[in-house]
Amino acid sequence: MNDQTSLKGGALAQLLEEKFEIVCILGPTGSGKNDLALEMAGKIPLEIINFDSRQVYADLPVVTAQPSPEEQLICPHHLYGFLNLFDRVSAGKFVDMATQTIATVHERGNLPVLVGGTGLYLRSLIYGLADIPQISPTVAEELKNQLEKYGVEPLRDELERVDPEYSATISSKDKQKISRALAVFKTTGVTFSQWHRDQNKTPRFQALKIGITKGLTELAPWLRLRIDKMMDKGALDEVGRAWKKSGYNENCPAFSGIGCREIISFLKGDASLEQAMDNWYKSTRAYAKRQLTWFRKDHNVHWLDHEEIQNIYKLFNNEA
């Protein structure tokens, strides 16, 4: 991150006084993004908007680490826990909802603060959606047949070869996104990630992007602890109820998120609870690595390390 910006001392407070339309707090899963937003809420009239693709499901607040009801009382929160198990949110749908929410927050005279870890959603919001041509029906049908015959793994491996950048940002079990990205490449000869890089470079919003720099070595023990806390809060029962509600359909869109499929493997008897939790940790760590890879390519991010975040907390609490 040598060529990216780091914030020191009161620099964040100074930046927040500038005229940004939105503030975006980003970083890997479990790094403390919402904690920072809530600290800011104590000093700044703001409203938090989610840009995490998994925290949208109403039946899975614990396993997707949605802000608690108590945290959501501190300031208004938007786009959390509103979707049923069988629905999906595309980047386009997210952009529409977030754009409308930002306008509403501005009308109330508050600052929209976007918090999350789905990099494609944030880039699409700020720079607009890529104008990708229509997918060939023949290609789409071929991929559908391959998926039904061989499963998702061969398609995932192919996507990793042709478009490792996009592959690194999505779940290895997400059949829809994997098939979509391969269909784009096979139809146009251009990768999904390249289409998005070539999109409009003029931002739709003046955005201040704040990143939390926790690396994998620092983050790893916190990820294990975080999973333990989710289990203590009832993640096992939560996923069990949702799985039953879905008709025991493990291919339900809501279950593509990390934690759900691992718990379901235990509920099905395919893994012990210890194995399921270990797999959950490994998947979470791999996802955090993919997020770091994505966000480190954005040279407009102002990065905060742990010490700097603590200084910000002190500043907000008039201790500095």
C-alpha positions as CSV (number, residue, x, y, z in Angstrom):
1,M,0.0,0.0,0.0
2,N,3.0,2.3,-0.4
3,D,1.4,4.4,-3.1
4,Q,-1.9,4.8,-1.2
5,T,-2.8,7.5,1.2
6,S,-2.7,7.0,5.0
7,L,-4.5,9.3,7.4
8,K,-2.6,10.7,10.5
9,G,-3.8,12.4,13.6
10,G,-6.8,14.8,12.9
11,A,-6.6,14.4,9.1
12,L,-9.9,12.4,9.0
13,A,-11.7,15.1,10.9
14,Q,-10.3,17.7,8.4
15,L,-11.4,15.6,5.4
16,L,-14.9,15.2,6.8
17,E,-15.2,19.0,6.8
18,E,-14.7,19.0,3.0
19,K,-17.7,18.8,0.7
20,F,-18.0,15.1,0.0
21,E,-21.4,13.7,-1.1
22,I,-20.8,10.3,0.4
23,V,-18.2,8.7,2.7
24,C,-17.3,5.0,2.2
25,I,-15.8,2.9,4.9
26,L,-14.3,-0.3,3.3
27,G,-12.0,-3.1,4.1
28,P,-11.9,-6.9,4.7
29,T,-14.6,-8.7,6.6
30,G,-14.3,-8.4,10.4
31,S,-12.0,-5.4,10.3
32,G,-14.3,-3.1,12.3
33,K,-15.9,-0.9,9.5
34,N,-19.2,-0.5,11.3
35,D,-17.5,0.3,14.6
36,L,-15.8,3.2,12.9
37,A,-19.0,4.4,11.4
38,L,-20.8,4.3,14.7
39,E,-18.0,6.3,16.3
40,M,-18.4,8.9,13.6
41,A,-22.2,8.9,14.3
42,G,-21.5,10.3,17.8
43,K,-20.1,13.5,16.3
44,I,-21.5,13.8,12.8
45,P,-25.2,13.7,11.6
46,L,-25.0,10.7,9.4
47,E,-26.9,7.6,8.2
48,I,-25.3,4.3,7.4
49,I,-26.0,2.5,4.1
50,N,-25.0,-1.1,3.6
51,F,-22.9,-2.2,0.5
52,D,-22.4,-5.8,1.6
53,S,-24.2,-8.3,-0.7
54,R,-24.8,-10.8,2.1
55,Q,-26.2,-8.5,4.8
56,V,-29.3,-7.9,2.8
57,Y,-31.1,-11.1,4.0
58,A,-33.7,-10.7,6.6
59,D,-33.5,-14.3,8.0
60,L,-29.7,-14.3,8.5
61,P,-28.7,-11.2,10.6
62,V,-26.3,-13.1,12.8
63,V,-24.4,-15.3,10.3
64,T,-24.0,-12.3,7.9
65,A,-22.8,-10.0,10.8
66,Q,-25.5,-7.3,10.3
67,P,-25.4,-4.5,12.9
68,S,-27.3,-5.4,16.0
69,P,-30.7,-3.8,16.8
70,E,-28.9,-1.8,19.5
71,E,-26.3,-0.5,17.1
72,Q,-29.0,0.4,14.6
73,L,-30.6,2.6,17.2
74,I,-27.5,4.8,17.3
75,C,-28.2,6.2,13.8
76,P,-30.4,5.3,10.9
77,H,-29.2,2.2,9.0
78,H,-30.4,1.3,5.4
79,L,-30.3,-1.7,3.1
80,Y,-29.8,-4.3,5.8
81,G,-32.0,-7.3,6.3
82,F,-34.8,-6.5,3.8
83,L,-34.6,-9.4,1.3
84,N,-36.2,-12.8,1.5
85,L,-34.2,-16.1,1.2
86,F,-35.0,-16.7,-2.5
87,D,-34.3,-13.2,-3.9
88,R,-31.0,-11.8,-5.3
89,V,-29.5,-8.4,-5.4
90,S,-27.5,-7.5,-8.6
91,A,-25.1,-4.7,-8.8
92,G,-27.6,-2.8,-10.9
93,K,-30.4,-3.2,-8.4
94,F,-28.1,-2.2,-5.6
95,V,-27.0,1.0,-7.4
96,D,-30.7,1.9,-7.9
97,M,-31.6,1.4,-4.2
98,A,-28.4,3.1,-2.9
99,T,-28.8,6.1,-5.2
100,Q,-32.3,6.6,-4.0
101,T,-31.3,6.2,-0.4
102,I,-28.4,8.6,-0.7
103,A,-30.8,11.3,-2.1
104,T,-33.2,10.8,0.8
105,V,-30.4,11.1,3.3
106,H,-29.2,14.3,1.7
107,E,-32.7,15.7,1.8
108,R,-32.7,15.2,5.6
109,G,-29.4,17.1,5.8
110,N,-27.4,14.1,6.9
111,L,-24.2,12.5,5.5
112,P,-24.6,9.2,3.8
113,V,-21.9,6.8,5.0
114,L,-21.6,3.6,3.0
115,V,-20.2,0.6,5.0
116,G,-19.4,-2.8,3.5
117,G,-17.1,-5.1,1.6
118,T,-18.6,-5.8,-1.8
119,G,-16.2,-3.9,-4.0
120,L,-18.1,-4.3,-7.2
121,Y,-21.2,-2.7,-5.7
122,L,-19.3,0.3,-4.5
123,R,-17.4,0.8,-7.8
124,S,-20.7,0.5,-9.7
125,L,-22.4,3.0,-7.5
126,I,-19.6,5.6,-7.8
127,Y,-18.7,5.1,-11.5
128,G,-21.9,3.6,-12.9
129,L,-22.6,0.2,-14.4
130,A,-20.6,-1.1,-17.3
131,D,-22.5,-1.2,-20.6
132,I,-22.1,-4.9,-21.2
133,P,-23.6,-6.3,-24.4
134,Q,-26.4,-8.9,-24.3
135,I,-25.2,-12.4,-23.6
136,S,-25.4,-15.0,-26.4
137,P,-28.4,-17.3,-25.7
138,T,-26.3,-20.2,-27.1
139,V,-23.5,-19.5,-24.7
140,A,-25.9,-19.1,-21.8
141,E,-27.5,-22.5,-22.6
142,E,-24.1,-24.2,-23.0
143,L,-23.0,-22.9,-19.5
144,K,-26.3,-24.0,-18.0
145,N,-25.9,-27.5,-19.3
146,Q,-22.3,-27.7,-18.1
147,L,-23.4,-26.5,-14.7
148,E,-26.2,-29.1,-14.5
149,K,-23.9,-31.9,-15.7
150,Y,-20.6,-31.2,-13.9
151,G,-21.4,-28.8,-11.1
152,V,-19.9,-25.4,-10.4
153,E,-16.3,-26.4,-9.8
154,P,-15.2,-26.7,-13.5
155,L,-16.8,-23.3,-14.3
156,R,-15.2,-21.7,-11.2
157,D,-11.7,-23.1,-12.3
158,E,-12.2,-21.7,-15.8
159,L,-13.2,-18.3,-14.5
160,E,-10.1,-18.2,-12.2
161,R,-8.0,-18.8,-15.4
162,V,-9.6,-16.2,-17.6
163,D,-10.6,-13.5,-15.1
164,P,-8.8,-14.0,-11.8
165,E,-9.5,-10.4,-10.8
166,Y,-13.3,-10.9,-10.8
167,S,-13.1,-14.5,-9.5
168,A,-11.3,-13.2,-6.5
169,T,-14.2,-11.0,-5.5
170,I,-17.0,-13.6,-5.4
171,S,-17.9,-16.8,-3.6
172,S,-16.5,-20.0,-5.2
173,K,-20.0,-21.4,-4.8
174,D,-21.9,-18.6,-6.5
175,K,-23.3,-20.3,-9.6
176,Q,-25.1,-17.3,-10.9
177,K,-22.1,-14.9,-10.8
178,I,-19.6,-17.4,-12.1
179,S,-21.9,-18.3,-15.0
180,R,-22.6,-14.7,-15.8
181,A,-18.9,-13.7,-15.8
182,L,-18.0,-16.6,-18.1
183,A,-20.9,-15.9,-20.4
184,V,-19.7,-12.3,-20.7
185,F,-16.2,-13.4,-21.6
186,K,-17.3,-16.1,-24.1
187,T,-19.8,-13.7,-25.8
188,T,-17.5,-10.7,-26.0
189,G,-14.0,-11.9,-25.7
190,V,-13.5,-9.3,-22.9
191,T,-13.4,-10.3,-19.2
192,F,-16.1,-9.1,-16.8
193,S,-13.5,-7.2,-14.7
194,Q,-12.2,-5.4,-17.9
195,W,-15.7,-4.3,-18.8
196,H,-16.0,-2.7,-15.4
197,R,-12.5,-1.1,-15.6
198,D,-13.4,0.4,-19.0
199,Q,-16.6,2.0,-17.7
200,N,-17.2,5.7,-17.2
201,K,-14.2,7.2,-15.3
202,T,-16.2,10.3,-14.2
203,P,-17.6,9.6,-10.8
204,R,-21.3,10.0,-10.1
205,F,-20.6,11.0,-6.5
206,Q,-17.8,12.9,-4.8
207,A,-16.7,10.2,-2.4
208,L,-14.3,10.0,0.5
209,K,-13.1,6.4,0.7
210,I,-11.7,5.3,4.1
211,G,-10.0,1.9,4.3
212,I,-9.1,-0.2,7.4
213,T,-5.7,-1.7,6.8
214,K,-5.8,-4.9,8.9
215,G,-3.8,-7.5,7.0
216,L,-4.5,-11.2,7.2
217,T,-1.9,-11.9,9.9
218,E,-3.5,-9.3,12.2
219,L,-7.0,-10.2,11.2
220,A,-6.9,-14.0,11.5
221,P,-7.4,-14.4,15.3
222,W,-10.2,-11.8,15.2
223,L,-12.0,-13.8,12.5
224,R,-11.9,-17.0,14.6
225,L,-13.2,-15.0,17.6
226,R,-15.9,-13.4,15.4
227,I,-17.2,-16.9,14.4
228,D,-17.2,-18.0,18.0
229,K,-19.3,-15.0,18.9
230,M,-21.7,-15.6,16.0
231,M,-22.2,-19.2,17.3
232,D,-22.9,-17.8,20.8
233,K,-25.5,-15.4,19.4
234,G,-27.3,-18.3,17.7
235,A,-25.9,-18.6,14.2
236,L,-26.5,-22.4,14.2
237,D,-30.2,-22.1,15.1
238,E,-30.6,-19.2,12.7
239,V,-29.3,-21.0,9.7
240,G,-31.3,-24.1,10.7
241,R,-34.5,-22.1,10.8
242,A,-33.8,-20.5,7.5
243,W,-32.8,-23.8,5.9
244,K,-36.1,-25.3,7.0
245,K,-38.0,-22.2,5.8
246,S,-36.4,-22.7,2.4
247,G,-37.7,-26.2,2.1
248,Y,-34.2,-27.5,2.8
249,N,-33.0,-26.0,-0.4
250,E,-29.3,-25.5,0.0
251,N,-29.1,-23.8,-3.4
252,C,-31.2,-21.0,-2.1
253,P,-29.5,-17.7,-3.0
254,A,-29.3,-16.6,0.6
255,F,-27.1,-19.6,1.5
256,S,-24.3,-18.7,-1.0
257,G,-22.8,-16.5,1.8
258,I,-19.9,-17.7,4.0
259,G,-21.1,-19.5,7.1
260,C,-24.4,-20.7,5.8
261,R,-23.1,-23.5,3.6
262,E,-20.7,-24.6,6.3
263,I,-23.4,-24.8,8.9
264,I,-25.7,-26.6,6.5
265,S,-23.0,-29.2,5.9
266,F,-23.1,-29.9,9.7
267,L,-26.9,-30.0,9.7
268,K,-26.9,-32.5,6.9
269,G,-24.4,-34.7,8.7
270,D,-21.6,-34.1,6.1
271,A,-19.3,-32.6,8.7
272,S,-18.8,-32.4,12.4
273,L,-19.4,-29.1,14.1
274,E,-15.7,-28.6,14.6
275,Q,-15.0,-29.3,10.9
276,A,-17.8,-27.0,9.8
277,M,-16.5,-24.1,12.0
278,D,-12.9,-24.7,10.7
279,N,-14.2,-24.6,7.1
280,W,-16.1,-21.5,8.0
281,Y,-12.9,-19.8,9.3
282,K,-10.9,-20.9,6.2
283,S,-13.6,-19.5,3.8
284,T,-13.8,-16.3,5.8
285,R,-10.0,-15.9,5.7
286,A,-9.9,-16.5,1.9
287,Y,-12.7,-14.0,1.4
288,A,-10.9,-11.4,3.4
289,K,-7.8,-12.0,1.2
290,R,-9.9,-11.5,-1.9
291,Q,-11.3,-8.2,-0.5
292,L,-7.9,-6.9,0.3
293,T,-6.7,-7.7,-3.2
294,W,-9.6,-5.8,-4.7
295,F,-9.5,-2.7,-2.5
296,R,-5.7,-2.3,-2.6
297,K,-6.0,-1.6,-6.3
298,D,-8.0,1.6,-5.5
299,H,-5.5,4.4,-5.1
300,N,-8.2,6.8,-3.9
301,V,-8.6,5.1,-0.6
302,H,-7.3,6.8,2.6
303,W,-6.1,4.0,4.8
304,L,-6.2,3.8,8.6
305,D,-4.2,1.3,10.6
306,H,-5.2,0.2,14.2
307,E,-3.2,2.9,15.9
308,E,-4.7,5.6,13.7
309,I,-8.2,4.3,14.3
310,Q,-7.7,4.5,18.1
311,N,-6.5,8.1,17.7
312,I,-9.7,8.9,15.7
313,Y,-11.8,7.4,18.5
314,K,-10.0,9.6,21.0
315,L,-10.5,12.6,18.8
316,F,-14.2,11.9,18.5
317,N,-14.5,11.5,22.2
318,N,-12.4,14.7,22.9
319,E,-9.6,12.7,24.5
320,A,-6.9,13.8,22.1
